[in-house]
Amino acid sequence: MPELLRLAAFTTDPTGGNPAGVWIGDTLPPADEMQRIAGEVGYSETAFLVPDDAGETGRLRVRYFSPAKEIDFCGHATIASR
């Protein structure tokens, strides 16, 4: 079952930092579903993580969505995902 987290990067205080959504699952949902989820989270970006198809242990595939569109990269969502 996928897990949706609301996390903050660059802080140890849950009320500070840069908020980001982090969705973790086994397979990525369709793009329109990721867009809907990012809109519901309401943060500037949400990272969607799944195991990498290459099969290397610990490697993940990541896609990023803002509430408006897919984006190429988001540093604070990446940091929050760690």
PyMOL Python script that loads the backbone (N, CA, C, O; Angstrom):
from pymol import cmd

cmd.read_pdbstr("""\
ATOM      1  N   MET A   1       0.847  -1.177   0.000  1.00  0.00           N
ATOM      2  CA  MET A   1       0.000   0.000   0.000  1.00  0.00           C
ATOM      3  C   MET A   1       0.891   1.238   0.000  1.00  0.00           C
ATOM      4  O   MET A   1       1.822   1.315   0.802  1.00  0.00           O
ATOM      5  N   PRO A   2       0.634   2.207  -0.875  1.00  0.00           N
ATOM      6  CA  PRO A   2       1.449   3.423  -0.913  1.00  0.00           C
ATOM      7  C   PRO A   2       1.303   4.237   0.367  1.00  0.00           C
ATOM      8  O   PRO A   2       0.297   4.159   1.072  1.00  0.00           O
ATOM      9  N   GLU A   3       2.336   5.016   0.639  1.00  0.00           N
ATOM     10  CA  GLU A   3       2.350   5.880   1.815  1.00  0.00           C
ATOM     11  C   GLU A   3       2.567   7.317   1.355  1.00  0.00           C
ATOM     12  O   GLU A   3       3.453   7.580   0.542  1.00  0.00           O
ATOM     13  N   LEU A   4       1.770   8.241   1.865  1.00  0.00           N
ATOM     14  CA  LEU A   4       1.910   9.655   1.554  1.00  0.00           C
ATOM     15  C   LEU A   4       2.308  10.391   2.827  1.00  0.00           C
ATOM     16  O   LEU A   4       1.587  10.381   3.824  1.00  0.00           O
ATOM     17  N   LEU A   5       3.484  11.032   2.766  1.00  0.00           N
ATOM     18  CA  LEU A   5       4.012  11.747   3.923  1.00  0.00           C
ATOM     19  C   LEU A   5       4.049  13.238   3.631  1.00  0.00           C
ATOM     20  O   LEU A   5       4.239  13.662   2.491  1.00  0.00           O
ATOM     21  N   ARG A   6       3.866  14.007   4.661  1.00  0.00           N
ATOM     22  CA  ARG A   6       4.058  15.458   4.586  1.00  0.00           C
ATOM     23  C   ARG A   6       5.244  15.768   5.496  1.00  0.00           C
ATOM     24  O   ARG A   6       5.141  15.701   6.721  1.00  0.00           O
ATOM     25  N   LEU A   7       6.386  16.113   4.863  1.00  0.00           N
ATOM     26  CA  LEU A   7       7.637  16.274   5.583  1.00  0.00           C
ATOM     27  C   LEU A   7       8.199  17.676   5.375  1.00  0.00           C
ATOM     28  O   LEU A   7       7.719  18.431   4.529  1.00  0.00           O
ATOM     29  N   ALA A   8       9.215  18.009   6.153  1.00  0.00           N
ATOM     30  CA  ALA A   8       9.912  19.281   6.001  1.00  0.00           C
ATOM     31  C   ALA A   8      11.400  19.006   5.839  1.00  0.00           C
ATOM     32  O   ALA A   8      11.978  18.205   6.574  1.00  0.00           O
ATOM     33  N   ALA A   9      12.009  19.675   4.876  1.00  0.00           N
ATOM     34  CA  ALA A   9      13.451  19.557   4.643  1.00  0.00           C
ATOM     35  C   ALA A   9      14.174  20.714   5.320  1.00  0.00           C
ATOM     36  O   ALA A   9      13.583  21.758   5.597  1.00  0.00           O
ATOM     37  N   PHE A  10      15.452  20.514   5.580  1.00  0.00           N
ATOM     38  CA  PHE A  10      16.339  21.538   6.121  1.00  0.00           C
ATOM     39  C   PHE A  10      15.958  21.972   7.537  1.00  0.00           C
ATOM     40  O   PHE A  10      16.155  23.131   7.902  1.00  0.00           O
ATOM     41  N   THR A  11      15.411  21.047   8.338  1.00  0.00           N
ATOM     42  CA  THR A  11      15.056  21.381   9.705  1.00  0.00           C
ATOM     43  C   THR A  11      14.916  20.121  10.537  1.00  0.00           C
ATOM     44  O   THR A  11      14.700  19.033  10.003  1.00  0.00           O
ATOM     45  N   THR A  12      15.037  20.270  11.825  1.00  0.00           N
ATOM     46  CA  THR A  12      14.674  19.194  12.751  1.00  0.00           C
ATOM     47  C   THR A  12      13.388  19.554  13.483  1.00  0.00           C
ATOM     48  O   THR A  12      12.873  18.762  14.272  1.00  0.00           O
ATOM     49  N   ASP A  13      12.874  20.748  13.222  1.00  0.00           N
ATOM     50  CA  ASP A  13      11.638  21.241  13.826  1.00  0.00           C
ATOM     51  C   ASP A  13      10.490  21.009  12.841  1.00  0.00           C
ATOM     52  O   ASP A  13      10.505  21.570  11.745  1.00  0.00           O
ATOM     53  N   PRO A  14       9.489  20.190  13.209  1.00  0.00           N
ATOM     54  CA  PRO A  14       8.414  19.884  12.264  1.00  0.00           C
ATOM     55  C   PRO A  14       7.588  21.098  11.837  1.00  0.00           C
ATOM     56  O   PRO A  14       6.811  21.000  10.887  1.00  0.00           O
ATOM     57  N   THR A  15       7.735  22.233  12.510  1.00  0.00           N
ATOM     58  CA  THR A  15       6.997  23.425  12.098  1.00  0.00           C
ATOM     59  C   THR A  15       7.846  24.359  11.249  1.00  0.00           C
ATOM     60  O   THR A  15       7.383  25.437  10.876  1.00  0.00           O
ATOM     61  N   GLY A  16       9.087  23.967  10.935  1.00  0.00           N
ATOM     62  CA  GLY A  16       9.980  24.818  10.157  1.00  0.00           C
ATOM     63  C   GLY A  16      10.396  24.152   8.866  1.00  0.00           C
ATOM     64  O   GLY A  16       9.820  23.147   8.450  1.00  0.00           O
ATOM     65  N   GLY A  17      11.397  24.722   8.245  1.00  0.00           N
ATOM     66  CA  GLY A  17      11.956  24.143   7.026  1.00  0.00           C
ATOM     67  C   GLY A  17      11.100  24.363   5.803  1.00  0.00           C
ATOM     68  O   GLY A  17      10.223  25.227   5.779  1.00  0.00           O
ATOM     69  N   ASN A  18      11.371  23.562   4.784  1.00  0.00           N
ATOM     70  CA  ASN A  18      10.644  23.629   3.524  1.00  0.00           C
ATOM     71  C   ASN A  18       9.747  22.402   3.403  1.00  0.00           C
ATOM     72  O   ASN A  18      10.258  21.290   3.264  1.00  0.00           O
ATOM     73  N   PRO A  19       8.428  22.567   3.451  1.00  0.00           N
ATOM     74  CA  PRO A  19       7.538  21.412   3.377  1.00  0.00           C
ATOM     75  C   PRO A  19       7.512  20.779   1.985  1.00  0.00           C
ATOM     76  O   PRO A  19       7.606  21.463   0.966  1.00  0.00           O
ATOM     77  N   ALA A  20       7.385  19.472   1.978  1.00  0.00           N
ATOM     78  CA  ALA A  20       7.284  18.727   0.723  1.00  0.00           C
ATOM     79  C   ALA A  20       6.455  17.469   0.958  1.00  0.00           C
ATOM     80  O   ALA A  20       6.519  16.854   2.022  1.00  0.00           O
ATOM     81  N   GLY A  21       5.689  17.107  -0.039  1.00  0.00           N
ATOM     82  CA  GLY A  21       5.005  15.824  -0.003  1.00  0.00           C
ATOM     83  C   GLY A  21       5.959  14.747  -0.491  1.00  0.00           C
ATOM     84  O   GLY A  21       6.763  14.981  -1.393  1.00  0.00           O
ATOM     85  N   VAL A  22       5.866  13.568   0.107  1.00  0.00           N
ATOM     86  CA  VAL A  22       6.674  12.421  -0.324  1.00  0.00           C
ATOM     87  C   VAL A  22       5.746  11.217  -0.392  1.00  0.00           C
ATOM     88  O   VAL A  22       5.225  10.763   0.627  1.00  0.00           O
ATOM     89  N   TRP A  23       5.545  10.707  -1.597  1.00  0.00           N
ATOM     90  CA  TRP A  23       4.687   9.544  -1.839  1.00  0.00           C
ATOM     91  C   TRP A  23       5.617   8.374  -2.131  1.00  0.00           C
ATOM     92  O   TRP A  23       6.493   8.483  -2.989  1.00  0.00           O
ATOM     93  N   ILE A  24       5.438   7.252  -1.426  1.00  0.00           N
ATOM     94  CA  ILE A  24       6.287   6.070  -1.602  1.00  0.00           C
ATOM     95  C   ILE A  24       5.394   4.885  -1.923  1.00  0.00           C
ATOM     96  O   ILE A  24       4.444   4.604  -1.192  1.00  0.00           O
ATOM     97  N   GLY A  25       5.694   4.191  -3.012  1.00  0.00           N
ATOM     98  CA  GLY A  25       4.901   3.033  -3.400  1.00  0.00           C
ATOM     99  C   GLY A  25       5.727   2.036  -4.190  1.00  0.00           C
ATOM    100  O   GLY A  25       6.934   2.205  -4.360  1.00  0.00           O
ATOM    101  N   ASP A  26       5.061   0.995  -4.670  1.00  0.00           N
ATOM    102  CA  ASP A  26       5.740  -0.042  -5.460  1.00  0.00           C
ATOM    103  C   ASP A  26       5.785   0.289  -6.944  1.00  0.00           C
ATOM    104  O   ASP A  26       6.746  -0.057  -7.632  1.00  0.00           O
ATOM    105  N   THR A  27       4.744   0.961  -7.440  1.00  0.00           N
ATOM    106  CA  THR A  27       4.680   1.388  -8.837  1.00  0.00           C
ATOM    107  C   THR A  27       4.102   2.795  -8.886  1.00  0.00           C
ATOM    108  O   THR A  27       3.255   3.158  -8.070  1.00  0.00           O
ATOM    109  N   LEU A  28       4.566   3.577  -9.844  1.00  0.00           N
ATOM    110  CA  LEU A  28       4.064   4.937  -9.967  1.00  0.00           C
ATOM    111  C   LEU A  28       2.621   4.935 -10.472  1.00  0.00           C
ATOM    112  O   LEU A  28       2.275   4.162 -11.366  1.00  0.00           O
ATOM    113  N   PRO A  29       1.789   5.791  -9.907  1.00  0.00           N
ATOM    114  CA  PRO A  29       0.447   5.946 -10.461  1.00  0.00           C
ATOM    115  C   PRO A  29       0.536   6.675 -11.804  1.00  0.00           C
ATOM    116  O   PRO A  29       1.590   7.214 -12.144  1.00  0.00           O
ATOM    117  N   PRO A  30      -0.548   6.696 -12.561  1.00  0.00           N
ATOM    118  CA  PRO A  30      -0.556   7.482 -13.801  1.00  0.00           C
ATOM    119  C   PRO A  30      -0.279   8.964 -13.497  1.00  0.00           C
ATOM    120  O   PRO A  30      -0.536   9.436 -12.389  1.00  0.00           O
ATOM    121  N   ALA A  31       0.242   9.680 -14.482  1.00  0.00           N
ATOM    122  CA  ALA A  31       0.615  11.078 -14.292  1.00  0.00           C
ATOM    123  C   ALA A  31      -0.547  11.934 -13.791  1.00  0.00           C
ATOM    124  O   ALA A  31      -0.346  12.801 -12.941  1.00  0.00           O
ATOM    125  N   ASP A  32      -1.743  11.708 -14.298  1.00  0.00           N
ATOM    126  CA  ASP A  32      -2.876  12.521 -13.847  1.00  0.00           C
ATOM    127  C   ASP A  32      -3.211  12.256 -12.379  1.00  0.00           C
ATOM    128  O   ASP A  32      -3.677  13.157 -11.681  1.00  0.00           O
ATOM    129  N   GLU A  33      -2.980  11.046 -11.911  1.00  0.00           N
ATOM    130  CA  GLU A  33      -3.201  10.722 -10.501  1.00  0.00           C
ATOM    131  C   GLU A  33      -2.132  11.385  -9.626  1.00  0.00           C
ATOM    132  O   GLU A  33      -2.445  11.896  -8.551  1.00  0.00           O
ATOM    133  N   MET A  34      -0.869  11.379 -10.082  1.00  0.00           N
ATOM    134  CA  MET A  34       0.182  12.058  -9.325  1.00  0.00           C
ATOM    135  C   MET A  34      -0.109  13.552  -9.253  1.00  0.00           C
ATOM    136  O   MET A  34       0.107  14.181  -8.217  1.00  0.00           O
ATOM    137  N   GLN A  35      -0.597  14.117 -10.345  1.00  0.00           N
ATOM    138  CA  GLN A  35      -0.954  15.536 -10.358  1.00  0.00           C
ATOM    139  C   GLN A  35      -2.062  15.822  -9.353  1.00  0.00           C
ATOM    140  O   GLN A  35      -2.006  16.819  -8.633  1.00  0.00           O
ATOM    141  N   ARG A  36      -3.067  14.955  -9.300  1.00  0.00           N
ATOM    142  CA  ARG A  36      -4.180  15.124  -8.359  1.00  0.00           C
ATOM    143  C   ARG A  36      -3.680  15.049  -6.917  1.00  0.00           C
ATOM    144  O   ARG A  36      -4.064  15.866  -6.081  1.00  0.00           O
ATOM    145  N   ILE A  37      -2.827  14.072  -6.629  1.00  0.00           N
ATOM    146  CA  ILE A  37      -2.288  13.902  -5.274  1.00  0.00           C
ATOM    147  C   ILE A  37      -1.477  15.135  -4.875  1.00  0.00           C
ATOM    148  O   ILE A  37      -1.625  15.639  -3.762  1.00  0.00           O
ATOM    149  N   ALA A  38      -0.620  15.623  -5.776  1.00  0.00           N
ATOM    150  CA  ALA A  38       0.187  16.814  -5.472  1.00  0.00           C
ATOM    151  C   ALA A  38      -0.713  18.010  -5.176  1.00  0.00           C
ATOM    152  O   ALA A  38      -0.417  18.807  -4.285  1.00  0.00           O
ATOM    153  N   GLY A  39      -1.798  18.136  -5.912  1.00  0.00           N
ATOM    154  CA  GLY A  39      -2.738  19.221  -5.652  1.00  0.00           C
ATOM    155  C   GLY A  39      -3.393  19.097  -4.293  1.00  0.00           C
ATOM    156  O   GLY A  39      -3.595  20.100  -3.609  1.00  0.00           O
ATOM    157  N   GLU A  40      -3.727  17.878  -3.893  1.00  0.00           N
ATOM    158  CA  GLU A  40      -4.341  17.657  -2.583  1.00  0.00           C
ATOM    159  C   GLU A  40      -3.342  17.919  -1.448  1.00  0.00           C
ATOM    160  O   GLU A  40      -3.713  18.462  -0.408  1.00  0.00           O
ATOM    161  N   VAL A  41      -2.080  17.534  -1.648  1.00  0.00           N
ATOM    162  CA  VAL A  41      -1.060  17.813  -0.640  1.00  0.00           C
ATOM    163  C   VAL A  41      -0.947  19.326  -0.465  1.00  0.00           C
ATOM    164  O   VAL A  41      -0.879  19.817   0.662  1.00  0.00           O
ATOM    165  N   GLY A  42      -0.927  20.057  -1.560  1.00  0.00           N
ATOM    166  CA  GLY A  42      -0.942  21.511  -1.506  1.00  0.00           C
ATOM    167  C   GLY A  42       0.395  22.180  -1.256  1.00  0.00           C
ATOM    168  O   GLY A  42       0.446  23.405  -1.154  1.00  0.00           O
ATOM    169  N   TYR A  43       1.474  21.431  -1.153  1.00  0.00           N
ATOM    170  CA  TYR A  43       2.803  22.017  -1.000  1.00  0.00           C
ATOM    171  C   TYR A  43       3.344  22.383  -2.378  1.00  0.00           C
ATOM    172  O   TYR A  43       2.764  22.009  -3.397  1.00  0.00           O
ATOM    173  N   SER A  44       4.451  23.113  -2.406  1.00  0.00           N
ATOM    174  CA  SER A  44       4.982  23.530  -3.701  1.00  0.00           C
ATOM    175  C   SER A  44       5.395  22.341  -4.562  1.00  0.00           C
ATOM    176  O   SER A  44       5.294  22.406  -5.787  1.00  0.00           O
ATOM    177  N   GLU A  45       5.867  21.236  -3.931  1.00  0.00           N
ATOM    178  CA  GLU A  45       6.209  20.022  -4.680  1.00  0.00           C
ATOM    179  C   GLU A  45       5.942  18.776  -3.857  1.00  0.00           C
ATOM    180  O   GLU A  45       5.990  18.781  -2.627  1.00  0.00           O
ATOM    181  N   THR A  46       5.657  17.701  -4.593  1.00  0.00           N
ATOM    182  CA  THR A  46       5.535  16.366  -4.015  1.00  0.00           C
ATOM    183  C   THR A  46       6.415  15.435  -4.840  1.00  0.00           C
ATOM    184  O   THR A  46       6.356  15.439  -6.069  1.00  0.00           O
ATOM    185  N   ALA A  47       7.236  14.634  -4.152  1.00  0.00           N
ATOM    186  CA  ALA A  47       8.094  13.645  -4.804  1.00  0.00           C
ATOM    187  C   ALA A  47       7.392  12.297  -4.756  1.00  0.00           C
ATOM    188  O   ALA A  47       6.821  11.923  -3.732  1.00  0.00           O
ATOM    189  N   PHE A  48       7.436  11.567  -5.869  1.00  0.00           N
ATOM    190  CA  PHE A  48       6.854  10.229  -5.970  1.00  0.00           C
ATOM    191  C   PHE A  48       8.001   9.251  -6.167  1.00  0.00           C
ATOM    192  O   PHE A  48       8.736   9.339  -7.150  1.00  0.00           O
ATOM    193  N   LEU A  49       8.157   8.312  -5.228  1.00  0.00           N
ATOM    194  CA  LEU A  49       9.294   7.393  -5.237  1.00  0.00           C
ATOM    195  C   LEU A  49       8.835   5.950  -5.369  1.00  0.00           C
ATOM    196  O   LEU A  49       7.884   5.522  -4.715  1.00  0.00           O
ATOM    197  N   VAL A  50       9.522   5.212  -6.222  1.00  0.00           N
ATOM    198  CA  VAL A  50       9.300   3.767  -6.370  1.00  0.00           C
ATOM    199  C   VAL A  50      10.659   3.101  -6.579  1.00  0.00           C
ATOM    200  O   VAL A  50      11.612   3.767  -6.982  1.00  0.00           O
ATOM    201  N   PRO A  51      10.762   1.799  -6.312  1.00  0.00           N
ATOM    202  CA  PRO A  51      12.024   1.108  -6.591  1.00  0.00           C
ATOM    203  C   PRO A  51      12.403   1.247  -8.066  1.00  0.00           C
ATOM    204  O   PRO A  51      11.543   1.193  -8.945  1.00  0.00           O
ATOM    205  N   ASP A  52      13.692   1.425  -8.322  1.00  0.00           N
ATOM    206  CA  ASP A  52      14.201   1.553  -9.681  1.00  0.00           C
ATOM    207  C   ASP A  52      14.065   0.222 -10.420  1.00  0.00           C
ATOM    208  O   ASP A  52      14.320  -0.838  -9.849  1.00  0.00           O
ATOM    209  N   ASP A  53      13.667   0.282 -11.679  1.00  0.00           N
ATOM    210  CA  ASP A  53      13.499  -0.925 -12.491  1.00  0.00           C
ATOM    211  C   ASP A  53      14.808  -1.675 -12.721  1.00  0.00           C
ATOM    212  O   ASP A  53      14.796  -2.858 -13.059  1.00  0.00           O
ATOM    213  N   ALA A  54      15.935  -0.991 -12.540  1.00  0.00           N
ATOM    214  CA  ALA A  54      17.226  -1.627 -12.789  1.00  0.00           C
ATOM    215  C   ALA A  54      17.520  -2.727 -11.773  1.00  0.00           C
ATOM    216  O   ALA A  54      18.413  -3.548 -11.985  1.00  0.00           O
ATOM    217  N   GLY A  55      16.776  -2.746 -10.679  1.00  0.00           N
ATOM    218  CA  GLY A  55      16.923  -3.811  -9.701  1.00  0.00           C
ATOM    219  C   GLY A  55      18.055  -3.633  -8.710  1.00  0.00           C
ATOM    220  O   GLY A  55      18.300  -4.519  -7.892  1.00  0.00           O
ATOM    221  N   GLU A  56      18.755  -2.506  -8.764  1.00  0.00           N
ATOM    222  CA  GLU A  56      19.832  -2.275  -7.807  1.00  0.00           C
ATOM    223  C   GLU A  56      19.239  -1.934  -6.447  1.00  0.00           C
ATOM    224  O   GLU A  56      18.408  -1.032  -6.344  1.00  0.00           O
ATOM    225  N   THR A  57      19.648  -2.630  -5.425  1.00  0.00           N
ATOM    226  CA  THR A  57      19.140  -2.418  -4.082  1.00  0.00           C
ATOM    227  C   THR A  57      19.363  -0.980  -3.645  1.00  0.00           C
ATOM    228  O   THR A  57      20.462  -0.442  -3.776  1.00  0.00           O
ATOM    229  N   GLY A  58      18.323  -0.374  -3.133  1.00  0.00           N
ATOM    230  CA  GLY A  58      18.415   0.975  -2.602  1.00  0.00           C
ATOM    231  C   GLY A  58      18.227   2.090  -3.609  1.00  0.00           C
ATOM    232  O   GLY A  58      18.139   3.256  -3.222  1.00  0.00           O
ATOM    233  N   ARG A  59      18.161   1.768  -4.888  1.00  0.00           N
ATOM    234  CA  ARG A  59      17.962   2.808  -5.903  1.00  0.00           C
ATOM    235  C   ARG A  59      16.477   3.041  -6.112  1.00  0.00           C
ATOM    236  O   ARG A  59      15.676   2.106  -6.119  1.00  0.00           O
ATOM    237  N   LEU A  60      16.127   4.315  -6.282  1.00  0.00           N
ATOM    238  CA  LEU A  60      14.730   4.680  -6.464  1.00  0.00           C
ATOM    239  C   LEU A  60      14.543   5.496  -7.738  1.00  0.00           C
ATOM    240  O   LEU A  60      15.447   6.206  -8.180  1.00  0.00           O
ATOM    241  N   ARG A  61      13.369   5.382  -8.306  1.00  0.00           N
ATOM    242  CA  ARG A  61      12.951   6.251  -9.402  1.00  0.00           C
ATOM    243  C   ARG A  61      12.088   7.338  -8.782  1.00  0.00           C
ATOM    244  O   ARG A  61      11.241   7.052  -7.936  1.00  0.00           O
ATOM    245  N   VAL A  62      12.298   8.590  -9.199  1.00  0.00           N
ATOM    246  CA  VAL A  62      11.573   9.712  -8.608  1.00  0.00           C
ATOM    247  C   VAL A  62      10.987  10.593  -9.700  1.00  0.00           C
ATOM    248  O   VAL A  62      11.641  10.890 -10.700  1.00  0.00           O
ATOM    249  N   ARG A  63       9.741  11.005  -9.490  1.00  0.00           N
ATOM    250  CA  ARG A  63       9.115  12.036 -10.320  1.00  0.00           C
ATOM    251  C   ARG A  63       8.572  13.095  -9.375  1.00  0.00           C
ATOM    252  O   ARG A  63       8.167  12.792  -8.253  1.00  0.00           O
ATOM    253  N   TYR A  64       8.569  14.348  -9.842  1.00  0.00           N
ATOM    254  CA  TYR A  64       8.164  15.477  -9.014  1.00  0.00           C
ATOM    255  C   TYR A  64       6.980  16.194  -9.650  1.00  0.00           C
ATOM    256  O   TYR A  64       6.944  16.418 -10.860  1.00  0.00           O
ATOM    257  N   PHE A  65       6.014  16.548  -8.807  1.00  0.00           N
ATOM    258  CA  PHE A  65       4.851  17.297  -9.278  1.00  0.00           C
ATOM    259  C   PHE A  65       4.585  18.464  -8.337  1.00  0.00           C
ATOM    260  O   PHE A  65       4.632  18.314  -7.116  1.00  0.00           O
ATOM    261  N   SER A  66       4.307  19.621  -8.914  1.00  0.00           N
ATOM    262  CA  SER A  66       3.768  20.746  -8.163  1.00  0.00           C
ATOM    263  C   SER A  66       2.247  20.627  -8.268  1.00  0.00           C
ATOM    264  O   SER A  66       1.754  19.770  -9.001  1.00  0.00           O
ATOM    265  N   PRO A  67       1.504  21.455  -7.562  1.00  0.00           N
ATOM    266  CA  PRO A  67       0.052  21.397  -7.745  1.00  0.00           C
ATOM    267  C   PRO A  67      -0.386  21.731  -9.174  1.00  0.00           C
ATOM    268  O   PRO A  67      -1.507  21.406  -9.565  1.00  0.00           O
ATOM    269  N   ALA A  68       0.495  22.383  -9.964  1.00  0.00           N
ATOM    270  CA  ALA A  68       0.119  22.805 -11.316  1.00  0.00           C
ATOM    271  C   ALA A  68       0.642  21.909 -12.434  1.00  0.00           C
ATOM    272  O   ALA A  68      -0.006  21.789 -13.474  1.00  0.00           O
ATOM    273  N   LYS A  69       1.824  21.265 -12.240  1.00  0.00           N
ATOM    274  CA  LYS A  69       2.414  20.498 -13.346  1.00  0.00           C
ATOM    275  C   LYS A  69       3.557  19.628 -12.848  1.00  0.00           C
ATOM    276  O   LYS A  69       4.021  19.778 -11.718  1.00  0.00           O
ATOM    277  N   GLU A  70       4.008  18.709 -13.711  1.00  0.00           N
ATOM    278  CA  GLU A  70       5.209  17.927 -13.407  1.00  0.00           C
ATOM    279  C   GLU A  70       6.424  18.834 -13.577  1.00  0.00           C
ATOM    280  O   GLU A  70       6.467  19.670 -14.479  1.00  0.00           O
ATOM    281  N   ILE A  71       7.406  18.660 -12.703  1.00  0.00           N
ATOM    282  CA  ILE A  71       8.635  19.442 -12.790  1.00  0.00           C
ATOM    283  C   ILE A  71       9.829  18.506 -12.863  1.00  0.00           C
ATOM    284  O   ILE A  71       9.735  17.334 -12.498  1.00  0.00           O
ATOM    285  N   ASP A  72      10.950  19.029 -13.338  1.00  0.00           N
ATOM    286  CA  ASP A  72      12.132  18.196 -13.561  1.00  0.00           C
ATOM    287  C   ASP A  72      12.835  17.783 -12.277  1.00  0.00           C
ATOM    288  O   ASP A  72      13.310  16.652 -12.170  1.00  0.00           O
ATOM    289  N   PHE A  73      12.907  18.682 -11.302  1.00  0.00           N
ATOM    290  CA  PHE A  73      13.676  18.399 -10.099  1.00  0.00           C
ATOM    291  C   PHE A  73      13.214  19.324  -8.983  1.00  0.00           C
ATOM    292  O   PHE A  73      12.777  20.448  -9.231  1.00  0.00           O
ATOM    293  N   CYS A  74      13.315  18.835  -7.752  1.00  0.00           N
ATOM    294  CA  CYS A  74      13.012  19.656  -6.583  1.00  0.00           C
ATOM    295  C   CYS A  74      13.966  19.263  -5.466  1.00  0.00           C
ATOM    296  O   CYS A  74      13.888  18.155  -4.934  1.00  0.00           O
ATOM    297  N   GLY A  75      14.858  20.166  -5.116  1.00  0.00           N
ATOM    298  CA  GLY A  75      15.867  19.873  -4.097  1.00  0.00           C
ATOM    299  C   GLY A  75      15.280  19.562  -2.725  1.00  0.00           C
ATOM    300  O   GLY A  75      15.666  18.575  -2.099  1.00  0.00           O
ATOM    301  N   HIS A  76      14.346  20.398  -2.248  1.00  0.00           N
ATOM    302  CA  HIS A  76      13.860  20.164  -0.890  1.00  0.00           C
ATOM    303  C   HIS A  76      12.991  18.916  -0.809  1.00  0.00           C
ATOM    304  O   HIS A  76      12.971  18.267   0.237  1.00  0.00           O
ATOM    305  N   ALA A  77      12.268  18.551  -1.874  1.00  0.00           N
ATOM    306  CA  ALA A  77      11.509  17.292  -1.860  1.00  0.00           C
ATOM    307  C   ALA A  77      12.465  16.100  -1.882  1.00  0.00           C
ATOM    308  O   ALA A  77      12.174  15.061  -1.289  1.00  0.00           O
ATOM    309  N   THR A  78      13.602  16.244  -2.561  1.00  0.00           N
ATOM    310  CA  THR A  78      14.616  15.192  -2.564  1.00  0.00           C
ATOM    311  C   THR A  78      15.203  15.021  -1.166  1.00  0.00           C
ATOM    312  O   THR A  78      15.335  13.898  -0.681  1.00  0.00           O
ATOM    313  N   ILE A  79      15.553  16.124  -0.523  1.00  0.00           N
ATOM    314  CA  ILE A  79      16.105  16.076   0.834  1.00  0.00           C
ATOM    315  C   ILE A  79      15.070  15.497   1.792  1.00  0.00           C
ATOM    316  O   ILE A  79      15.410  14.665   2.633  1.00  0.00           O
ATOM    317  N   ALA A  80      13.822  15.920   1.680  1.00  0.00           N
ATOM    318  CA  ALA A  80      12.765  15.392   2.564  1.00  0.00           C
ATOM    319  C   ALA A  80      12.588  13.886   2.366  1.00  0.00           C
ATOM    320  O   ALA A  80      12.220  13.179   3.305  1.00  0.00           O
ATOM    321  N   SER A  81      12.842  13.398   1.170  1.00  0.00           N
ATOM    322  CA  SER A  81      12.686  11.967   0.870  1.00  0.00           C
ATOM    323  C   SER A  81      13.741  11.103   1.536  1.00  0.00           C
ATOM    324  O   SER A  81      13.532   9.900   1.696  1.00  0.00           O
ATOM    325  N   ARG A  82      14.844  11.670   1.920  1.00  0.00           N
ATOM    326  CA  ARG A  82      15.938  10.921   2.518  1.00  0.00           C
ATOM    327  C   ARG A  82      15.593  10.590   3.925  1.00  0.00           C
ATOM    328  O   ARG A  82      16.384   9.954   4.622  1.00  0.00           O
TER     329      ARG A  82
END
""", "prot")
cmd.dss("prot")
cmd.show_as("cartoon", "prot")
cmd.util.cbc("prot")
cmd.orient("prot")
